[in-house]
């Protein structure tokens, strides 16, 4: 599985809270994220259990970030209120339409 990550998103730290928020926006469970990222379900569960920055190797973090981005998540840089994420407009419309 080839993973591509946007250069802008690399400056945004990936935390367990960001991973969970991304999953919730996509309406994914941990297993779905694990499959999309090519990592084990146990890995996703372990990483989400500990608050703060992910305690994982660079390749795992890139895989998770790539899976979220590929599904429509956009990582947002700190605007004075902290880092965050949102859905791409097209993805948001699909979710609202129930697709």
URFENHU-V465718 format. One record per residue. N is the residue number from 1. PSI is psi in degrees with one decimal (* if undefined). D_FIRST is the distance of its C-alpha to the first C-alpha in Angstrom with 2 decimals. Layout:
n: [N | N]
psi: [PSI | PSI]
d_first: [D_FIRST | D_FIRST]
//
This chain:
n: [1 | 2 | 3 | 4 | 5 | 6 | 7 | 8 | 9 | 10 | 11 | 12 | 13 | 14 | 15 | 16 | 17 | 18 | 19 | 20 | 21 | 22 | 23 | 24 | 25 | 26 | 27 | 28 | 29 | 30 | 31 | 32 | 33 | 34 | 35 | 36 | 37 | 38 | 39 | 40 | 41 | 42 | 43 | 44 | 45 | 46 | 47 | 48 | 49 | 50 | 51 | 52 | 53 | 54 | 55 | 56 | 57 | 58 | 59 | 60 | 61 | 62 | 63 | 64 | 65 | 66 | 67 | 68 | 69 | 70 | 71 | 72 | 73 | 74 | 75 | 76 | 77 | 78 | 79 | 80 | 81 | 82 | 83 | 84 | 85 | 86 | 87 | 88 | 89 | 90 | 91 | 92 | 93 | 94 | 95 | 96 | 97 | 98 | 99]
psi: [125.4 | 131.2 | 133.4 | 138.6 | 136.9 | 139.0 | -34.4 | -37.2 | -18.0 | -24.4 | -8.7 | 119.5 | 139.0 | 123.5 | 166.9 | -34.8 | -39.7 | -42.0 | -47.4 | -42.4 | -42.1 | -43.5 | -41.7 | -41.8 | -37.0 | -10.1 | 40.4 | 148.3 | 176.8 | -38.2 | -40.6 | -43.7 | -44.3 | -45.1 | -43.0 | -33.3 | -16.2 | 33.1 | 170.6 | 153.5 | -38.2 | -38.2 | -47.9 | -45.7 | -44.2 | -44.8 | -35.3 | -19.8 | -26.5 | 120.1 | 150.5 | -163.0 | 143.9 | 132.9 | 75.7 | 161.6 | 160.7 | -37.7 | -37.4 | -42.6 | -42.3 | -40.8 | -43.7 | -46.6 | -43.9 | -42.7 | -42.6 | -44.7 | -41.9 | -28.4 | -4.7 | 4.1 | 136.7 | 125.8 | 133.9 | 129.5 | 161.3 | 122.5 | 22.1 | -15.0 | -1.5 | 165.5 | 159.4 | -161.8 | 165.0 | 171.5 | 145.6 | 149.3 | -46.7 | -41.2 | -40.9 | -43.1 | -42.5 | -40.8 | -42.5 | -31.9 | -5.4 | 18.8 | *]
d_first: [0.00 | 3.83 | 6.44 | 9.98 | 13.08 | 16.54 | 19.01 | 21.56 | 19.68 | 19.30 | 23.06 | 22.99 | 22.84 | 20.57 | 22.86 | 22.95 | 25.11 | 22.73 | 19.86 | 22.42 | 23.80 | 20.50 | 19.96 | 23.57 | 23.38 | 20.55 | 22.42 | 19.53 | 20.30 | 18.62 | 16.91 | 15.35 | 14.05 | 12.75 | 10.87 | 9.49 | 8.55 | 7.32 | 10.75 | 14.00 | 16.62 | 19.08 | 17.27 | 17.44 | 21.00 | 22.05 | 20.86 | 22.58 | 25.71 | 26.75 | 28.01 | 27.11 | 24.41 | 21.41 | 22.10 | 18.63 | 17.08 | 15.68 | 12.03 | 12.45 | 14.36 | 11.95 | 9.20 | 12.16 | 13.61 | 10.72 | 10.48 | 14.25 | 14.56 | 12.42 | 14.76 | 17.78 | 18.73 | 20.54 | 21.51 | 25.22 | 26.98 | 30.14 | 33.04 | 35.57 | 34.59 | 31.36 | 27.64 | 26.13 | 23.85 | 24.40 | 22.89 | 22.69 | 25.75 | 24.07 | 22.09 | 25.36 | 27.27 | 24.96 | 25.39 | 29.13 | 29.38 | 27.74 | 24.69]
//
